[in-house]
Amino acid sequence: MTVRYLDKAKTASVRSQIETFSMALDAYYLDCGFYPSQDQGLRSLWEKPNNEPVPQFWNGPYINKPVPKDPWGNDYVYTVPGTNGLPFSIRSLGADGREGGTGNDADIGSWE
């Protein structure tokens, strides 16, 4: 029973972190005029990128600590352009750390 609640907590944590990153990316966009490149990634929310395109008006950090791993210990996947015509996508690959899956192994994305 406890494991079920732990799994629910991890999923809720992922959704909350993705929402935080999404809001921070929008603030980045408002300051810089563009979203970070895929290569620059989410770390651009914590430290100013020094590779192209270098944002002249970066006013971060946009999050209050470096980008954490997801609750299963995997990196979040940041994609530009994003899914469904969105400017970016952020996703966790779930407990198994691989694309797809069901249950705890299912991906959790910013577009959902």
The 8 nearest C-alpha neighbors of each residue, nearest first, counted from 0:
[[1, 3, 2, 4, 5, 6, 7, 8],
 [2, 0, 4, 3, 5, 6, 7, 8],
 [3, 1, 5, 4, 0, 6, 7, 8],
 [2, 4, 6, 0, 1, 5, 7, 8],
 [5, 3, 7, 1, 6, 2, 8, 0],
 [4, 6, 2, 8, 7, 3, 9, 1],
 [5, 7, 9, 3, 4, 8, 2, 10],
 [6, 8, 4, 10, 5, 9, 11, 3],
 [9, 7, 5, 11, 6, 10, 12, 4],
 [10, 8, 12, 6, 11, 7, 70, 5],
 [9, 11, 7, 13, 12, 8, 6, 14],
 [12, 10, 8, 14, 9, 13, 7, 15],
 [11, 13, 9, 15, 10, 14, 8, 16],
 [14, 12, 16, 10, 15, 11, 17, 9],
 [13, 15, 11, 17, 12, 16, 18, 10],
 [16, 14, 12, 18, 13, 17, 11, 19],
 [15, 17, 19, 13, 18, 14, 12, 20],
 [16, 18, 20, 14, 19, 15, 13, 21],
 [17, 19, 21, 15, 16, 20, 14, 22],
 [20, 18, 16, 22, 17, 21, 23, 15],
 [21, 19, 23, 17, 18, 22, 24, 16],
 [22, 20, 18, 24, 23, 19, 17, 25],
 [21, 23, 25, 19, 24, 20, 18, 26],
 [22, 24, 20, 26, 61, 25, 21, 27],
 [25, 23, 27, 21, 26, 22, 20, 28],
 [24, 26, 28, 22, 27, 23, 29, 21],
 [25, 27, 23, 29, 28, 24, 30, 22],
 [28, 26, 24, 30, 25, 29, 31, 23],
 [27, 29, 33, 25, 32, 34, 31, 26],
 [28, 30, 26, 27, 32, 31, 25, 33],
 [31, 29, 27, 28, 56, 32, 57, 26],
 [30, 32, 28, 56, 33, 54, 57, 29],
 [31, 33, 28, 29, 30, 34, 27, 54],
 [34, 32, 28, 31, 35, 27, 29, 54],
 [33, 35, 28, 36, 24, 27, 32, 31],
 [36, 34, 39, 40, 37, 43, 33, 41],
 [37, 35, 39, 38, 40, 34, 79, 52],
 [36, 38, 40, 79, 39, 78, 77, 35],
 [37, 39, 36, 40, 35, 50, 77, 78],
 [40, 38, 36, 37, 35, 43, 48, 42],
 [39, 41, 37, 38, 42, 43, 77, 35],
 [40, 42, 43, 44, 77, 39, 66, 35],
 [41, 43, 44, 45, 40, 66, 46, 39],
 [44, 42, 41, 46, 45, 47, 48, 40],
 [43, 45, 61, 42, 41, 60, 46, 62],
 [46, 44, 60, 42, 43, 65, 62, 61],
 [47, 45, 43, 44, 60, 42, 48, 59],
 [46, 48, 43, 49, 57, 45, 59, 44],
 [49, 47, 43, 50, 53, 46, 39, 54],
 [48, 50, 53, 47, 51, 52, 54, 39],
 [51, 49, 48, 53, 52, 39, 38, 54],
 [52, 50, 53, 49, 48, 54, 36, 39],
 [51, 53, 50, 54, 36, 35, 49, 48],
 [52, 54, 51, 49, 50, 48, 55, 47],
 [55, 53, 57, 56, 31, 52, 48, 47],
 [54, 56, 57, 53, 31, 30, 52, 58],
 [55, 57, 31, 54, 30, 58, 32, 53],
 [58, 56, 54, 31, 55, 59, 30, 47],
 [59, 57, 56, 60, 30, 61, 27, 31],
 [60, 58, 61, 57, 44, 45, 46, 47],
 [59, 61, 45, 62, 44, 46, 58, 63],
 [60, 62, 59, 44, 23, 45, 63, 27],
 [61, 63, 60, 64, 45, 44, 23, 65],
 [62, 64, 61, 60, 65, 45, 66, 44],
 [65, 63, 62, 66, 45, 67, 60, 61],
 [66, 64, 45, 67, 42, 63, 62, 44],
 [65, 67, 42, 64, 68, 41, 45, 62],
 [68, 66, 65, 69, 74, 64, 75, 72],
 [67, 69, 74, 72, 73, 70, 75, 66],
 [68, 70, 73, 72, 71, 74, 75, 67],
 [71, 69, 72, 9, 68, 13, 12, 73],
 [72, 70, 69, 94, 73, 93, 68, 9],
 [71, 73, 68, 69, 70, 74, 94, 67],
 [74, 72, 68, 69, 71, 96, 75, 70],
 [75, 73, 68, 69, 76, 72, 91, 67],
 [74, 76, 91, 90, 69, 77, 73, 68],
 [75, 77, 90, 89, 74, 91, 78, 92],
 [78, 76, 89, 88, 40, 37, 75, 41],
 [77, 79, 88, 81, 87, 37, 80, 76],
 [80, 78, 87, 81, 37, 86, 36, 88],
 [79, 81, 87, 86, 78, 85, 82, 88],
 [87, 80, 82, 88, 85, 79, 86, 78],
 [81, 83, 84, 85, 88, 80, 110, 87],
 [82, 84, 85, 81, 110, 86, 80, 88],
 [85, 83, 82, 81, 86, 80, 87, 88],
 [84, 86, 81, 87, 83, 82, 80, 88],
 [85, 87, 80, 81, 79, 84, 88, 34],
 [81, 88, 86, 79, 80, 85, 78, 89],
 [89, 87, 81, 78, 77, 109, 82, 90],
 [90, 88, 77, 109, 76, 108, 78, 17],
 [91, 89, 108, 76, 107, 75, 109, 92],
 [90, 92, 75, 107, 93, 106, 76, 108],
 [91, 93, 106, 96, 97, 98, 90, 107],
 [94, 92, 104, 106, 105, 91, 96, 95],
 [93, 95, 104, 71, 103, 96, 92, 105],
 [94, 96, 104, 97, 93, 92, 103, 100],
 [97, 95, 92, 93, 94, 73, 98, 104],
 [98, 96, 92, 95, 99, 93, 100, 104],
 [99, 97, 92, 106, 100, 96, 105, 93],
 [100, 98, 105, 106, 97, 101, 104, 92],
 [99, 101, 105, 104, 98, 106, 102, 97],
 [100, 102, 105, 104, 103, 99, 106, 93],
 [101, 103, 104, 105, 100, 93, 94, 106],
 [104, 102, 105, 94, 93, 101, 6, 95],
 [103, 105, 93, 94, 100, 95, 101, 102],
 [106, 104, 100, 101, 93, 102, 103, 99],
 [105, 107, 92, 93, 91, 99, 108, 98],
 [108, 106, 91, 90, 105, 92, 93, 109],
 [109, 107, 90, 110, 111, 89, 106, 91],
 [108, 110, 89, 111, 88, 90, 17, 107],
 [109, 111, 108, 88, 82, 83, 89, 85],
 [110, 109, 108, 107, 14, 90, 82, 88]]
